[in-house]
């Protein structure tokens, strides 16, 4: 599988990511503005289309040894990362709400937050791939961790998320080490007052977003290694999911109440992937090459079921409200 992945493939994909980020900030979002639902939906469709083009057109034509099974593996990893990112979106929305970040500055925070996430996850993926190559048994530790995390998420699925910056050790350290302005200074992360360089609350929001992504990466990175141990597939599927996170935020942030069952679906996906990592030897002997397609179908089915169930539940609750029409 993917026997001919070379430095050129890594360089080409990295170049595409850098070009896309430069185009985003330098052309399409040069000036801060509020991102409306229609624009966000359009950009979400663009990033999904880019991921599908990579899976079905670009990779099969440029990577020697690429098979249909690799496309299914990429799609499974992409869907797992994208669905786990949806949970991250809801936490980011709570952070913005807590700090009362104006809508026109949110895209800037998300842009630099995602740049940091790409770097951190790239390091974590390469380190994880090297660790698995040297010590294959670490896959079983990751599998057990995912099962534990899934059950923990399932038990906490009905609780309200909260944002408490005062309990975040990184935020407390930053506040202790750096002077900070009492209010926002436009879209600036750093400003100068009386000749003294100071951080603004927007920088604190960015730090919160970055540390939150690290926490979520502790679940998502083992989850993607449960789909494949190929570093290139892990990296590319992860990057496409992260690149779509900004527009996905503006699509979903105002619809959090419609996806209250999503946590349960994500918990079940994590448990499934953890079980797959622990029992992959027996599952491959039983299902053979069908295992990838079964995994893809399971992930799609669980995510769609939890989203549709959430919408139906919300619709039923609205019908029971006083004054609603039967």
C-alpha positions in Angstrom: 0.0 0.0 0.0 1.4 3.4 -1.0 4.8 2.0 -1.6 6.0 4.9 -3.6 5.3 7.8 -1.3 8.3 10.1 -1.7 9.6 13.4 -0.4 8.1 15.0 -3.5 4.6 13.9 -2.5 5.0 15.4 1.0 6.5 18.6 -0.5 3.7 19.0 -3.1 0.9 18.5 -0.5 2.6 20.9 2.0 2.9 23.4 -0.9 -0.8 23.1 -1.6 -1.7 23.7 2.1 0.6 26.8 2.3 -0.8 28.2 -1.0 -4.4 27.6 0.2 -3.7 29.4 3.5 -2.0 32.3 1.8 -4.9 32.6 -0.6 -7.4 32.6 2.2 -5.7 35.3 4.3 -4.2 37.3 1.6 -7.0 37.4 -0.9 -10.4 36.2 0.3 -10.2 37.5 3.9 -7.7 40.3 3.7 -10.0 42.5 5.7 -11.8 41.3 8.8 -15.5 40.9 8.3 -18.4 38.9 9.6 -18.7 35.5 7.8 -22.3 34.8 7.0 -23.9 31.4 6.9 -24.1 31.3 3.0 -20.4 32.0 2.6 -19.4 29.5 5.3 -21.6 26.8 3.7 -19.9 27.6 0.3 -16.4 27.3 1.7 -17.3 24.1 3.5 -18.4 22.7 0.2 -15.1 23.8 -1.4 -13.0 22.1 1.2 -15.1 18.9 1.1 -14.7 19.0 -2.7 -10.9 19.4 -2.4 -10.8 16.3 -0.1 -12.9 14.3 -2.5 -10.8 15.4 -5.5 -7.6 14.3 -3.6 -9.1 10.9 -2.8 -10.6 10.1 -6.2 -8.6 12.0 -8.7 -5.3 13.5 -7.6 -3.9 10.7 -5.4 -4.8 7.8 -7.8 -3.1 9.6 -10.7 0.1 10.8 -8.9 0.9 8.1 -6.3 2.1 4.8 -7.7 0.6 1.9 -5.9 -2.6 3.8 -4.8 -5.5 1.4 -4.7 -9.3 1.9 -4.2 -8.8 0.5 -0.7 -6.5 3.5 0.0 -9.3 5.9 -1.1 -11.7 4.2 1.3 -9.1 4.4 4.1 -8.5 8.1 3.4 -12.3 8.8 3.5 -12.7 6.9 6.7 -9.9 8.9 8.3 -11.2 12.1 6.9 -14.8 11.5 8.2 -13.5 10.5 11.7 -11.4 13.6 11.9 -14.1 15.8 10.5 -16.7 14.4 12.9 -14.4 14.8 15.9 -13.7 18.4 14.7 -17.4 19.1 15.0 -17.2 18.6 18.8 -14.2 21.0 18.8 -16.3 23.5 16.9 -18.9 23.6 19.7 -16.2 24.3 22.4 -14.6 27.1 20.2 -18.1 28.6 20.0 -18.3 28.6 23.8 -14.8 30.2 24.0 -15.9 33.0 21.7 -19.1 33.5 23.7 -17.2 33.6 27.0 -14.8 36.3 25.8 -17.5 38.1 23.8 -15.3 38.1 20.6 -16.9 40.2 17.9 -18.0 38.2 14.9 -15.8 40.1 12.5 -12.6 39.0 14.4 -13.5 35.3 14.8 -12.2 34.3 11.4 -8.8 35.8 12.2 -8.5 33.8 15.4 -9.6 30.6 13.7 -7.1 31.1 10.9 -4.1 31.4 13.2 -5.5 28.8 15.5 -5.7 26.3 12.6 -2.1 27.2 11.4 -0.9 26.3 14.9 -3.1 23.1 14.9 -1.6 22.0 11.6 2.0 22.4 13.0 1.2 20.7 16.3 -0.7 17.8 14.7 2.0 17.3 12.0 4.5 16.9 14.8 2.2 14.5 16.7 1.5 12.4 13.6 5.1 12.0 12.7 6.0 11.2 16.2 3.1 8.7 16.5 4.0 7.0 13.2 7.7 6.6 14.3 6.6 5.2 17.7 4.2 2.7 16.1 6.9 1.6 13.6 9.4 1.0 16.4 6.9 -0.4 19.0 3.8 -1.8 17.3 2.3 -2.7 20.7 1.6 1.0 21.3 -1.4 0.6 18.9 -3.0 -1.6 21.6 -2.4 1.1 24.2 -4.1 3.7 21.8 -7.0 1.3 21.3 -7.6 0.9 25.0 -7.3 4.6 25.5 -9.9 5.3 22.8 -12.3 2.8 24.3 -11.9 4.5 27.7 -12.3 7.9 26.2 -15.4 6.8 24.3 -17.1 5.5 27.4 -16.1 8.6 29.3 -17.6 10.8 26.6 -20.7 8.7 26.5 -21.3 9.2 30.2 -20.7 12.9 29.9 -22.6 13.3 26.7 -25.6 15.0 28.2 -23.7 17.5 30.2 -23.3 21.1 29.2 -19.8 22.1 28.0 -18.2 24.9 29.9 -15.2 27.1 29.4 -13.2 28.1 32.4 -10.0 30.0 31.4 -9.0 30.5 35.0 -8.6 26.7 35.3 -6.5 26.4 32.1 -2.8 26.1 33.3 -1.5 27.6 30.0 -3.8 30.6 30.2 -2.8 31.1 33.9 0.9 30.9 32.9 0.5 33.5 30.1 -1.4 35.9 32.4 1.4 35.6 34.9 4.3 36.1 32.5 2.9 38.7 30.1 1.1 42.0 30.7 -2.3 42.2 29.2 -4.7 45.0 28.1 -8.1 45.1 29.9 -10.0 45.1 26.6 -9.7 44.3 22.9 -7.4 46.4 20.7 -9.1 45.8 17.4 -8.1 42.6 15.8 -4.5 42.8 17.2 -3.0 40.0 19.3 -0.3 42.3 20.6 -0.3 46.1 21.2 2.0 48.7 22.7 0.9 51.0 25.6 3.3 53.6 27.0 6.2 51.9 25.3 5.3 48.6 26.8 4.4 45.6 24.6 1.3 43.9 25.9 -1.0 41.0 24.9 -4.6 41.6 24.2 -7.6 39.4 25.2 -7.8 38.3 21.6 -4.4 36.6 22.1 -5.8 34.9 25.1 -8.7 33.6 23.0 -6.2 32.3 20.5 -4.2 30.5 23.2 -7.5 28.9 24.5 -8.3 27.7 21.0 -4.8 26.2 20.5 -4.8 24.4 23.9 -8.3 23.1 23.2 -7.1 21.6 19.9 -4.3 19.9 21.7 -6.8 18.3 24.1 -8.9 17.1 21.2 -5.9 15.9 19.3 -5.2 13.4 22.1 -8.4 11.7 21.0 -8.3 12.3 17.2 -4.7 11.3 16.5 -5.0 7.8 18.1 -8.3 7.5 16.3 -6.8 8.1 12.9 -4.0 5.6 13.7 -6.8 3.2 14.4 -7.8 3.6 10.7 -4.4 3.4 9.2 -0.8 3.5 10.3 0.4 5.1 7.1 1.7 8.5 8.0 0.8 10.2 4.6 -2.8 9.0 4.8 -3.0 10.1 8.4 -1.5 13.5 7.7 -3.5 14.3 4.5 -6.9 13.2 6.0 -6.2 15.2 9.1 -5.1 18.3 7.2 -8.2 18.4 5.0 -10.5 18.0 8.1 -8.7 20.9 9.8 -8.7 23.2 6.8 -12.5 22.8 6.7 -12.8 23.6 10.4 -13.0 27.4 10.0 -16.0 27.4 7.6 -17.5 24.5 9.5 -17.5 26.6 12.6 -19.5 29.4 11.0 -22.0 26.8 9.7 -22.5 24.9 12.9 -21.9 27.5 15.7 -25.5 28.7 15.6 -26.9 25.2 15.3 -25.4 23.5 18.4 -28.7 22.7 19.9 -29.6 20.6 16.7 -26.7 18.2 17.4 -27.1 17.2 21.0 -26.8 13.5 20.2 -23.6 13.9 18.3 -21.5 13.3 21.4 -23.0 9.9 21.8 -22.3 9.1 18.1 -18.7 10.3 18.5 -18.3 8.2 21.6 -19.5 5.1 19.8 -17.1 5.8 16.9 -14.2 6.1 19.3 -15.2 2.8 21.0 -15.5 1.1 17.6 -12.1 2.3 16.4 -10.5 1.3 19.8 -12.0 -2.2 19.5 -10.8 -2.4 15.9 -7.2 -1.5 17.0 -7.3 -4.2 19.7 -8.9 -6.9 17.5 -7.5 -6.0 14.0 -5.6 -9.3 13.6 -8.8 -11.3 14.0 -11.0 -8.8 12.1 -8.6 -8.9 9.1 -8.6 -12.7 9.2 -12.4 -12.6 9.2 -13.2 -9.8 6.8 -10.0 -9.4 4.8 -10.0 -6.4 2.5 -13.6 -5.7 3.4 -12.6 -4.4 6.8 -11.9 -0.9 5.4 -15.3 -0.6 3.7 -17.0 -1.9 6.8 -15.2 0.7 9.0 -16.2 3.5 6.5 -19.8 2.3 6.5 -20.0 2.1 10.2 -18.5 5.6 10.8 -20.9 7.2 8.2 -23.9 5.3 9.6 -23.2 6.3 13.2 -22.6 10.0 12.5 -25.6 10.3 10.2 -27.8 8.5 12.7 -26.8 10.8 15.6 -27.3 13.9 13.5 -30.7 12.9 12.1 -31.7 11.7 15.6 -30.7 15.1 17.0 -32.8 17.0 14.4 -35.8 14.8 15.1 -35.5 15.2 18.8 -35.2 19.0 18.5 -38.2 19.1 16.2 -40.3 17.1 18.6 -39.3 19.3 21.6 -40.3 22.4 19.6 -43.7 20.9 18.8 -44.3 20.5 22.6 -43.6 24.1 23.3 -46.6 26.2 24.3 -48.1 28.0 21.3 -46.6 25.6 18.8 -48.8 24.1 16.2 -49.4 20.3 16.4 
